[in-house]
Amino acid sequence: MVDQDAWIHMDPRLEQSGLWLGFHNQLIVTMAHHLAQALRPRYLVQTEERVYVTRDAAVEAVRRPDVSVAAVSREGAPVVEEPAPARRRVATPVLAAIGMRDEVKEWYLQVRSLTGELVTVVEVLSPNNKRAGHEGRQEYLTKRDEYLSARVNLVEIDLLLSGERMPLASPWPEGDRFVLVRRAFIPGQAEIYGVHADQPLPAFRFPLREPDPDHVLDLQEIFEETWTRGAFDLLVENARQDMS
């Protein structure tokens, strides 16, 4: 368990650093390892992948290189061509970002019984899942509805400070980061663990198949292992320097 007096904060700059996908995938792998060890031999833990196509605007710095165009005489000396007088003033264009087609792969976890029955799904939300109108949000909301309509436990982890939260029939409680646990046998209700950004991530009760007891999953411990092994403190700082 994590020492409550000495814990690693999640750097909020991770969301703007362009490193979230790598962090997300490593967090999923770390969580899969913890769960696989804790739940064996009664359950199998599998990493799954959801794929969708999006068109995101790629914004790049536009530079105008200093290029001189010259003809070369037969003797080899450059001859500078005088520009022809323009009949009209050239219009000034407006620079715009062009949507780039991109195939996005988002990882999630499935916990199954030894007979293959799907017991619990673990989803860690990505920035695309929380962007209003984005293909990634629509894709996830469709999948989320399938989970909520099926007899399957759902663990939905939202570590992102920005973006639009997932829909609830009641208001979200106070907090910045959340874990939502929906149990298959209690339709229309969810357990929500919320923490503020200056608090450690919660340890929560991970649902399994009845009559097996819940497994207590320490999310802060999993985060710290992922953060340290991936050297994300150095990666985020390096990304900040590159952007400055």
Buried (B, 14 or more C-beta within 10 A) or exposed (E): EBEEEEBBEBBBEBBBBEBBBBBBBBBBBBBBEBBBEEBEEEBBBEBEEBEBEBEBEEEEEEEEEEEEEEEEEEEEEEEEEEEEEEEEEEEEEEEEEEEEEEEBEBBBBBBBBEEEEBBBBBBBBBBBBBBEEBBBBEBBEEBBEEBBEEEBBBBBBBBBEEBEEBEEEEEBEEBBBBBBBBBBEEEEEBBBBBBEEEBBBBBBBBBBBEEEEEBEBBBBBBBBBBBEEBEBBEBBEEBEEEEE
